């Protein structure tokens, strides 16, 4: 009989460039351990959106990490922001994904807004009191974003928005919406971006979708019924909207990759802990070679995914092209999360299939990560275009 102490999850070795970044990650881990993880299972089961958690982490400076300190951001490189995001997602995906979506919703104004627009809006968006949503997809325009139908009609110094957006994370609870709407003709050059207040007259949300996982994170259609916004809330130039949207999605895909890595790491940690305690045939499960090899494969995939998203982040941080690498990271990390969470359920056997252990929730949550921010089939198209050029059409 083995006399070794049961194995346990090992802390992830982080690559952080400064002491400030290391302190930031320690703060994140402390908040995750004390405030986020303990209630995660019960609140996800109840479908309760943890708005107070977003206020808490916002006041701790975690809602605007990659943005300029001049406007209330954290001034951190993506290399640091994504590792913070991974820790949040490992504690609870609703929170990690929510921070990623908020960052995505803030991106258009932060990167393409005028200096006056940034000064007027970003401090509120990044300070912790507001939460954002990103409105690109529609009931008939998902992967084909350039086919969106929501209209924006100019009336003097205002724009009137009419249409329906679909699959909107934070739909109905957001304080602001970054909305892409058709202000011109058909095709990608007719789209413009707008910053719409959450309480704008004519804006409403349908009941949240009933989902396989992430039950506490509201996903809903958002209806715009003659919503009027001033031209001062138009982001960028008329017709620049799709360029703005795709730039945000490159960043968002890295965020999803980091979230997927967090979920996979949480599943691996749960499997290691269980296998160190569970005994069959007078041995720990972790003493069976076949099962040990599964753990080794899971850990290797997670580490490879982490390296991939960090490599993409470093390209962005140094001003180099990173679109293909962001797509690769999103593709690999989310496929890894699906595989690792499935393996974790298998390793726990019957217990893994029950809600008494978190791995069944991780498995349900991992699935959506292969779909959001562009399905993994779309990621393969993006990567292939960078390798072989655009597809020829008859």
Secondary structure as UniProt FT lines:
FT   HELIX           19..31
FT   HELIX           32..36
FT   HELIX           37..39
FT   HELIX           40..46
FT   HELIX           51..59
FT   TURN            60..61
FT   TURN            65..66
FT   HELIX           69..71
FT   HELIX           78..91
FT   HELIX           93..112
FT   HELIX           115..117
FT   HELIX           118..122
FT   HELIX           123..126
FT   STRAND          132..135
FT   TURN            139..140
FT   HELIX           145..147
FT   STRAND          151..155
FT   TURN            156..157
FT   STRAND          158..169
FT   TURN            170..173
FT   STRAND          176..182
FT   HELIX           188..190
FT   STRAND          191..197
FT   TURN            198..199
FT   TURN            201..202
FT   STRAND          203..205
FT   TURN            215..216
FT   STRAND          219..230
FT   HELIX           231..233
FT   STRAND          234..235
FT   TURN            238..239
FT   HELIX           241..277
FT   STRAND          279..280
FT   TURN            281..282
FT   STRAND          283..284
FT   HELIX           285..287
FT   HELIX           289..317
FT   TURN            318..319
FT   HELIX           323..348
FT   HELIX           349..353
FT   TURN            355..356
FT   HELIX           359..369
FT   TURN            370..373
FT   HELIX           376..388
//
